[in-house]
Structure formats: structure tokens, C-alpha cells
């Protein structure tokens, strides 16, 4: 019991940097009607309430496809689709209004609930919605009239920000309105994407029936740059649903810094994605003009120039060019306009199920901006792929940074046998370990 309490306290403390980072930021959350019908949706509502309490500005965009299908079937109407898009005639539009209104009321009721002994006890959350999405008709395509099926024409940014500034959650439905007084059936993916872009949101978070973005071999891609994702899609290497991928790609391409894909089935996925270092789903971001990659033999000169001042000051152990050439496959680097500005190496000890993180360096003109964190994430990924569970590091002057990244102080006895034999007691390096 004491251990469980300690783990909870440790988890809370480790989340504090993320709490501070997210406060005052604008997130757009997108979830379909399938998520609303899932048993875990009540937990998602609790997590949304927590985000509001922590000062995050939230815009929720819900879908209603299964609810619309149900009402179309009850009225014995024919559901008509063209190119995967619903054709919304007048009768179907009534089903859309009924379904969207019912779903909206359900979400508002859940966000209002504050029963004693429940996670939302004492919360007073205001939910605002209305004619905040201006729409236009899809029109006639290839001779097919889509009637009251529409697309987003404009997002009422001022109106939404007014509600957010008042501390309210904004709830957007898959319906839009025109200046002529018409109602249009919209895709919630279109609404969420355009809202994130227009509001210049800090994040678009998409709830999917997948844990994230998977390739065809079943590997979860935790972090991926947009051009790489598009290339993989073109090659048929991605199996996450296409509507989710379109929302992620479109928003990032238009300037949304980060777009996340998480599961609506996993309890706590939203909080884990936002408040833990590893997250739980997939993160899509735009291509970095600074390239993080594995090192090649052509990088040896750049790495030597980078680490030379640190070797001369005694921060790093000296490496010869010959040694660096032999070990270059162990290195990862960040390259900026042809210059190596950061590097690190990972040496595997598979017999001891551990690896050493070494030669961590960032050019003095480029420190900050999470470059060290980006390198560490790639190193951790390489360790996982090698089925390594623990990373250790020896350091003399940067202990605080490793502690901030989740490393823990350890004794020399934690080192593999061969490393203990080579330990330099004169340098008296401190030992830290990290569970991958």
C-alpha cells in the first residue's frame, strides 16, 4: 500500500512540468459517435473535466454517425452514400438534427454531473455551443446532388474565444449553418480540423478505435513527421482509419504544432498522452528543419567539432577519430543546415539487458528547445527495439538534466561487470539509470 502511494506521488510530481506547459493552451478534442457509445466515454468526460480544472482551454467536436444510422433505420429510410459521403436529403437531415441534438445533450449532461463520491464532485463546468460553424453545401459532384451535406466555410473564432476566455468548454456538433438559414450535415473530422486551424490551437487530439498510428507490421508509431506519414500512406504502410489520418495531416500541414491520435477505449489514455513522457498514442508534427537521425561516417568530423570543447573542459571523455569512426553506428545526431549541433551514443550490453547513454552533447549556441529530449526519445526507441529495459549514464556535471528526464540515482553496483572494471574512480562520475 505504501509503495502504491509512493508511485502515485511520484507520478503526480513527474506530471507537474506538463501541467505548467499545458495551462492556458487551446486543445481541440475530436471524437466520433462510436466513442460516445463506448463504456469508457464516462471516464473520458472525467479526464476532460480535469483538463478544464488545470486551465486548459477545450473545444470538443463530436460526431454522430452511428446515431444517425440508427434513426435512418428506424424511419425506414434509405441511407445513400457517394464516395464515402452521406447524401443528406430533407428526411435524412431530420435524422441528423435529432441525432446531433441528442448526442450534444448527452455530453452536456455528463459534463454537468457532480455527484458526491464521483470524480466530478464539486466541479462547475459551463458548456457552450451554438451557431459557431458557418457551412456551405457540397453541391453537385459528378452529377450527384449531395443536397444538405455541407463543408465548413468559416469558424466563428471570436465567438469561440469569447466562451473560452470565460472559462467555458465549447462543444461543436457535426452541423453548420448558412447565411440563408439552412442547416447542413458536416463531417466532425472537417469541423475539428478547421476549428483547430482557425483557432491556431496548440493541439488537435483525435480519439480513435486504434491506440494510435500503426504500420502494416503492427508497430505503433509514437512520433512521426507529417511528410514521413504521407509517404508511408502512399506506400500502403499505414492501417489506421483514413478519416483520422486526414484530420491529423491536414491540421499539422496548416500550422497546428501537434496532432495526437489516441484510443477512446483505453481508460486514462488522454491523461497519459498529455502528462507522461512516453504518452500512449501517436504524435504527428511538421517536418523539422533540424533533422534528428542516426549518424553516418560523414558525420565524424562534425561530431568531433561538437564534442571537442566538452572534452577539453573535462565534461566528456576524449574520443579519437579512429574510435569515433568505429563506433559511429552507435550515434544519433541533430543536423541543422549541414552542421551537427547535438549528438549522443547508445552502447548496448545485451547480456546484462541494459545500455549506456554516452557522449550526450549540444552545441552551446543551440541549447534548450528540447533538443536533448528529442535525442533521448530516439535513443529510448532504439533501446526498446533492441529489447533493452534499462539505460544507464555516467556524468560529472549534468546530473540535474538527467534527473529532469526521469533518470534515478544509482550505485556503481548497477553497472554491468565490464563497465565496473573500467570505472574511473578519479573522475568519480555519478551513475543514473532510466527504465525504458
Helices and strands as residue ranges (DSSP letters): H 2-22, E 26-31, H 33-37, H 41-53, E 57-62, H 65-74, E 81-82, E 85-86, H 90-112, E 127-128, E 133-137, E 140-141, E 144-145, E 150-155, H 157-165, E 169-172, E 175-177, E 183-185, H 188-198, E 203-208, E 223-225, H 226-234, H 242-253, E 258-263, H 269-275, E 282-285, E 290-294, G 297-299, H 300-312, H 321-327, G 328-330, E 331-336, E 339-349, G 350-352, E 354-362, G 364-366, H 371-385, E 390-395, H 399-404, E 408-410, G 412-414, H 417-422, E 430-435
